Amino acid sequence: MKEIVLITGAGGLIARELSKQIENKYTVRFLTRKKKHDHEFEWDLTKGTIDEKALEGVSHVIHLAGANISEKRWTDERKKELISSRIDSAGLILQSLKQKNIKLKSFISASGINYYGTETTEKIFTEEDGPGNDFLSEVVVQWEKAADQFKEQQLAERVVKLRTAVVLSEKDGALKKMLPTIKMGIGSPLGNGKQYMPWIHIKDICAMYEFALKNPEMNGAFNAVEPEHATNKDLTEKIAQVLKKPLFMPNVPTFVLRLVFGELSDAVLKGSRASSGKILKAGFQFEFPDLKRALEDLLKNN
């Protein structure tokens, strides 16, 4: 009999692609705000409710829920939403498991590579390093603490936290947003372009979640980032190269991005490198460790 995996964040890119990848090996359920299919179950954070049937017989929870970091300016209200959508949603699952006396084999949570902060530095961060001291690192620290509660309160045998880099996919996210201007020949790096952009191919991040499901010895935090380090300039130039488009426009000035995006601009104007050594040591193999090859795969139909 297949083990049951419950996935939150049903509408997100990773949830959609991951479910396709594991549906033959696991019984997949989704938590969603509006049920449309038999394998979906409703929950409501504002009311603190969850369909109890969603948790019956569940072995694993993959927690992907969370408001999009780069979708809107970071007003005080938006900042609360970014934190609440991650922490309160985990808390609702935790309380529901406790009430029903259900213990998971694993609670596998999304996390962010911004745990280490968004400063641009030559340091390569490992999981042994502590958190940064800006808003994004604060979000991730609280996110991971909420995940750790499942093990601390003995509601999961283990907790895995995947500190996810920028996910590259032609269907959504950063790459999709960059494509239109580069295709028109007016793409350009952001700011000075020297900020690092930790990245991961959509297929590799989904494979990493499956790897975490299948390997009970995995515990704790892992950087979900490809081994090759790239700057914003590197990424922009290689997209243009793969698409065979020129890049002749000047960089988008820092002050323009700060004017448009406010504090959110830090997320694209700053960035450091992170090591993939720990996940490699655990036995995971990346399919697309090379940026150019990853882009060629993603953009082959463009």
C-alpha positions, 0 to 999 in steps of 0.5 A: 500500500502506498504511503500518503503524502500531504502537500501544502501550497497546492497552487505553487510551482514546486507543489504542481511539479513535485506531485507529478513526479511522485504520484506513482509512488505515493498517494498524494493529497493537497491542502488548499483553500478551495477544493476542486478535486477528490485528492484536495482538502480545504483549510482556512488559516483565518478561521483555524480550520482544516478538513480532518480527513486530510490527515487520516493515514498520512505518513509525510507532510511536505510544507510548501505553503507561503506567500510569494516573497517578491510579489508585492512591496514589503509594507508592514501588513505584507511582512506580517502576511509573509511570516503568518502564511508560513508559520501559522499554517505549520502551527495549524497542522501541528495542532490538528495532528496533536488533537488526532494523536497522529505521528508522522514519519517525516515533516519536510518543509520548504525554507529559504536560502536567505536564512544567511541574509542578503548581503553580497559577500565572497563567503560561501555559506554552509548549514553550520553558519548562523542566520543573517540579521535582515528581514528575509533571514528573520522570516526563514528563522521563524519558518524553520522554528515552526518546522522544528516543533514537529520533532520537538513535540514528537509529532514527526520522527524527523524534520527536513528543511530545504533552504531553497535557492531561486527556482529556475523554471520557464513556467513561473518565477524569476526566469519567466519574468526575465525572459520577455525583456531578454527576448526583445533584446533589451534585457540587462543585469540588475544593479551592478550585477555582481550580486550572487544568485543561488539557483536550482533547476525545478527538476532538481528541487523536486528530486530533492524533495523526493530524495528527502521522502525516501531517505529516513536518515535525512534530518535538519537543514540542507541548502537546496542550491546547485553547485555552480555559483552565478551572479545576476550578470552571469544568469542574464548573459547566459539566458541571452546566450541560450536564446541567441539574443544580444545584450547591449542595454546598460544595467538597471540602476540600483536607485530605480529598483529601490524606487519601484520595489522599496525594501524588497529590492534587497532581494534582487540587489544583494546575494551570497553564495551557498554550498551544496556540499551537505546534500551531495554528501547525503548522496543526492545527485544533481541533474543540472549542476551546470547553469548553461545546461540547465538553461538549455533544458528549460529554454529549448522550446523558446 
